Amino acid sequence: MTEYPNWFEQTAIANFKNYLLPFAGRKDLNFLQVGAYTGDASKWLLENVLTHESSRLTDVDTWRGSDEIIHKEFDWSDVEETYDKKMEPFGDRVTKIKSDSVAFLRTAPFFSFDFIYIDGDHTALGVFSDAVGAWPLLKPYGIMAFDDYKWESGQSPEHEPKKGIDKFLQFCDGSYSTMIVNNQYWVRSILELPQE
């Protein structure tokens, strides 16, 4: 099987350790990833945080890649097979959704996830759409993290996450607190459940 870049190990793991390890072993956690790639982040979460038998991870990805130049070099059926093999040991603790993220986010129940990781479509519009669709699914005081905040595509700002993330944050101003900004942008919801 082909070796693929482990971008999670290169750019994300420090934030995951700092902000998610305190949740390790808790029961009934429900995490969502938009963009799963080869499953490096998924495997780490399942081995280190979502360790209680009642905690779950949902991964949403098309496994078709995008317009990014490096993606054109990959065999995406092999990328998906790599992901599947990594997830085999975790059984029903991980749910694989092979779908466009917008289609999935429209159907998921509100306030259902403790943590949402946005790392799918890297265009500004794609990231903005994923964030807007995912925000109502985040539980009160849940965490949403965006990958590749400072990544440069070598094309235009419309082909990079930052512009979309900034627009989302402007759109949702007053409903979150910023946790950290580095190569990623992490926020915590400060919204409470609506009163019936």
C-alpha positions in Angstrom: 0.0 0.0 0.0 1.2 3.5 -0.8 2.7 5.8 1.8 0.8 9.1 2.1 1.9 12.3 3.8 0.8 12.4 7.5 -0.4 16.0 7.6 -2.1 15.4 11.0 1.3 14.5 12.6 3.0 17.4 10.9 0.6 20.2 11.7 -2.3 19.2 14.0 -1.3 16.8 16.7 0.0 19.4 19.2 -3.4 21.2 19.3 -5.2 17.8 19.6 -3.1 16.9 22.6 -3.5 20.2 24.3 -7.3 20.6 23.9 -8.7 17.1 23.5 -6.7 14.8 25.8 -8.6 16.2 28.8 -11.6 14.5 27.4 -9.9 11.1 27.2 -12.0 8.2 28.5 -15.2 10.1 29.0 -18.3 8.3 28.0 -20.9 9.3 25.4 -18.5 11.6 23.5 -19.6 12.3 19.9 -16.9 13.7 17.5 -17.3 14.6 13.8 -14.6 15.1 11.2 -15.3 16.7 7.8 -12.5 15.3 5.8 -10.9 12.1 6.9 -8.2 11.4 4.2 -6.2 8.3 5.3 -7.5 8.3 8.8 -4.4 9.5 10.7 -6.5 11.9 12.9 -9.3 9.4 13.3 -6.9 6.7 14.5 -5.3 9.1 17.0 -8.7 10.2 18.4 -10.0 6.7 18.8 -6.8 5.5 20.5 -6.3 8.5 22.8 -9.5 10.3 23.4 -12.6 8.4 22.3 -11.5 5.4 24.4 -14.8 4.7 26.3 -16.9 2.0 24.6 -19.8 4.5 24.4 -17.9 7.2 22.6 -18.1 7.6 18.8 -16.5 9.2 15.8 -18.2 10.1 12.5 -15.9 10.7 9.5 -17.4 12.3 6.4 -15.4 12.3 3.2 -15.9 11.8 -0.5 -12.6 10.1 -1.0 -12.3 11.7 -4.4 -9.8 14.4 -3.6 -10.1 18.0 -4.7 -8.5 20.5 -7.1 -5.4 20.7 -4.9 -2.3 20.0 -7.0 -1.0 17.2 -4.8 -4.4 15.5 -4.8 -4.0 14.8 -8.5 -1.0 12.6 -7.7 -3.1 10.3 -5.4 -5.0 7.1 -6.2 -8.1 7.9 -4.2 -9.4 4.4 -4.1 -6.1 3.5 -2.5 -6.4 6.4 0.0 -9.9 5.1 0.9 -8.6 1.6 1.3 -5.8 2.9 3.6 -8.4 4.7 5.7 -10.6 1.5 5.9 -7.7 -0.6 7.1 -6.8 1.8 9.8 -10.4 1.8 11.0 -10.9 -1.9 11.1 -9.8 -2.4 14.7 -12.4 0.1 16.0 -15.6 -1.5 14.8 -18.7 0.4 15.4 -17.0 3.1 17.4 -16.3 4.9 14.0 -19.0 5.6 11.4 -17.7 6.2 7.8 -19.9 8.4 5.7 -18.9 8.5 2.1 -20.7 11.6 1.0 -20.5 15.2 0.1 -20.2 17.1 3.4 -23.0 19.6 2.6 -25.4 16.7 2.0 -24.5 15.0 5.3 -24.6 18.2 7.4 -28.1 19.0 6.2 -29.4 15.7 7.7 -27.5 15.4 11.0 -29.3 16.3 14.2 -28.7 19.7 15.9 -26.5 19.8 19.0 -25.2 16.3 18.5 -21.4 16.7 18.5 -18.9 17.6 21.2 -16.1 18.3 18.8 -16.1 19.1 15.0 -13.0 19.1 12.9 -13.2 21.0 9.6 -10.6 19.7 7.2 -12.4 18.8 4.0 -12.8 21.1 1.0 -10.0 23.7 1.3 -11.5 26.4 -0.9 -12.8 29.5 1.0 -16.3 28.8 -0.1 -16.1 25.1 0.8 -14.8 25.8 4.3 -17.4 28.4 4.9 -20.2 26.1 3.7 -18.9 23.3 6.0 -18.6 25.6 9.0 -22.1 27.1 8.5 -23.6 23.6 8.1 -21.7 22.2 11.1 -22.1 25.0 13.6 -25.8 24.1 14.5 -24.6 20.5 15.1 -22.2 21.5 17.8 -23.3 21.0 21.4 -23.3 24.1 23.7 -19.6 24.7 24.8 -18.4 22.2 22.2 -15.2 22.8 20.2 -14.9 23.4 16.5 -11.4 23.3 14.9 -10.3 24.4 11.5 -7.2 23.0 9.9 -4.9 24.8 7.5 -5.7 28.3 8.6 -2.4 29.6 7.3 -2.0 27.2 4.4 -1.2 28.8 1.0 -2.3 27.0 -2.1 -0.1 28.9 -4.5 -3.3 29.9 -6.4 -5.6 32.6 -5.0 -7.2 33.3 -1.6 -10.4 31.7 -2.9 -8.5 28.4 -3.0 -7.4 28.6 0.6 -9.3 28.0 3.9 -8.4 31.3 5.7 -10.8 33.6 3.8 -13.7 31.2 4.4 -12.8 30.7 8.1 -12.6 34.4 8.7 -16.0 35.0 7.0 -17.6 32.3 9.2 -16.1 33.8 12.3 -17.4 37.2 11.3 -20.8 35.7 10.6 -20.9 34.0 14.0 -19.3 36.8 16.0 -20.6 36.7 19.6 -21.4 32.9 19.6 -17.9 31.6 20.3 -14.6 32.2 22.1 -11.3 31.7 20.4 -9.1 29.0 22.0 -6.0 29.2 19.8 -4.8 30.6 16.4 -1.7 29.1 14.8 -1.7 26.9 11.7 -5.2 26.0 12.9 -8.1 28.0 14.3 -9.9 26.5 17.3 -13.1 28.0 18.9 -15.5 27.0 21.6 -19.2 27.6 21.3 -20.6 29.9 24.0 -24.2 29.3 23.0 -26.7 27.5 25.3 -29.5 25.2 24.3 -32.6 27.1 23.4 -35.3 27.1 26.1 -38.5 25.3 25.2 
